[in-house]
Amino acid sequence: GPEDGLGLLPATTAAFRKDVPARLAALHEAVTNGGGPALAQVAHALKGAAANIGATAVASLFGKLEDMGRNGKLDGGPQLVSRLEVELMRVDFELNLALEVA
């Protein structure tokens, strides 16, 4: 809580970590099966969640996927999702460090 200097980071991080696996599975499904609107919707939700924890690079990648879904142009989508998975592992590591420091 506020007294530990972390504010809402622990709670926001827990929610993000709980939400990401199912949403990543939905991203894979949408990118693989050409589901533009579904891709845009899931990517939009994840973009906001990533922004809430300060993961701006990841939020930007989700934004690109959201645009792809809206435009219906999914070329490069699977590669972008793979890149996101790598970035999310890095974010997870950095969140662990941030939460341990406090």
JOPE-V680330 format. One record per residue. RES is the residue in three letters. SS is DSSP state (hx for helix, st for strand, lp for the rest). OMEGA is omega as a letter, one per 40 degrees, with the letter a starting at -180 (NA if undefined). D_CENTER is the distance of its C-alpha to the mean C-alpha in Angstrom with 1 decimal. Layout:
# JOPE-V680330
RES | SS | OMEGA | D_CENTER
RES | SS | OMEGA | D_CENTER
This chain:
# JOPE-V680330
GLY | lp | a | 23.5
PRO | hx | a | 24.9
GLU | hx | a | 27.8
ASP | hx | i | 25.7
GLY | lp | a | 24.4
LEU | lp | a | 20.7
GLY | lp | a | 20.6
LEU | lp | a | 17.8
LEU | hx | a | 15.5
PRO | hx | a | 16.6
ALA | hx | a | 16.1
THR | hx | i | 12.7
THR | hx | i | 11.5
ALA | hx | i | 13.2
ALA | hx | a | 11.7
PHE | hx | a | 8.1
ARG | hx | a | 9.4
LYS | hx | a | 11.5
ASP | hx | a | 9.1
VAL | hx | a | 6.5
PRO | hx | a | 9.6
ALA | hx | a | 11.1
ARG | hx | i | 8.3
LEU | hx | i | 7.9
ALA | hx | i | 11.6
ALA | hx | i | 11.8
LEU | hx | i | 10.1
HIS | hx | a | 12.6
GLU | hx | a | 15.3
ALA | hx | a | 14.9
VAL | hx | a | 14.8
THR | hx | a | 17.7
ASN | lp | i | 19.8
GLY | lp | a | 19.5
GLY | lp | a | 18.0
GLY | hx | a | 17.3
PRO | hx | i | 17.1
ALA | hx | i | 14.9
LEU | hx | a | 12.5
ALA | hx | a | 12.6
GLN | hx | a | 12.3
VAL | hx | a | 9.2
ALA | hx | i | 7.4
HIS | hx | a | 9.0
ALA | hx | a | 8.0
LEU | hx | i | 4.2
LYS | hx | i | 5.6
GLY | hx | i | 8.0
ALA | hx | i | 6.5
ALA | hx | i | 5.0
ALA | hx | a | 8.5
ASN | hx | i | 10.2
ILE | lp | i | 9.9
GLY | lp | i | 10.9
ALA | lp | a | 8.2
THR | hx | i | 9.7
ALA | hx | i | 9.6
VAL | hx | i | 5.9
ALA | hx | i | 6.2
SER | hx | i | 9.2
LEU | hx | i | 8.2
PHE | hx | i | 6.2
GLY | hx | i | 9.5
LYS | hx | i | 11.5
LEU | hx | i | 10.5
GLU | hx | i | 11.3
ASP | hx | i | 14.5
MET | hx | a | 15.3
GLY | hx | a | 15.2
ARG | hx | a | 17.3
ASN | hx | a | 19.7
GLY | lp | i | 19.9
LYS | lp | a | 19.9
LEU | lp | i | 17.7
ASP | lp | a | 19.4
GLY | lp | a | 17.3
GLY | hx | i | 14.4
PRO | hx | i | 14.7
GLN | hx | i | 14.9
LEU | hx | i | 11.8
VAL | hx | i | 9.8
SER | hx | i | 11.9
ARG | hx | i | 11.2
LEU | hx | a | 7.4
GLU | hx | i | 8.6
VAL | hx | i | 11.0
GLU | hx | a | 9.0
LEU | hx | i | 6.9
MET | hx | i | 10.6
ARG | hx | i | 11.8
VAL | hx | i | 9.6
ASP | hx | i | 10.8
PHE | hx | a | 14.2
GLU | hx | i | 14.3
LEU | hx | i | 13.5
ASN | hx | i | 16.3
LEU | hx | a | 18.5
ALA | hx | a | 18.0
LEU | hx | i | 18.7
GLU | hx | a | 21.7
VAL | hx | a | 23.3
ALA | lp | NA | 23.9
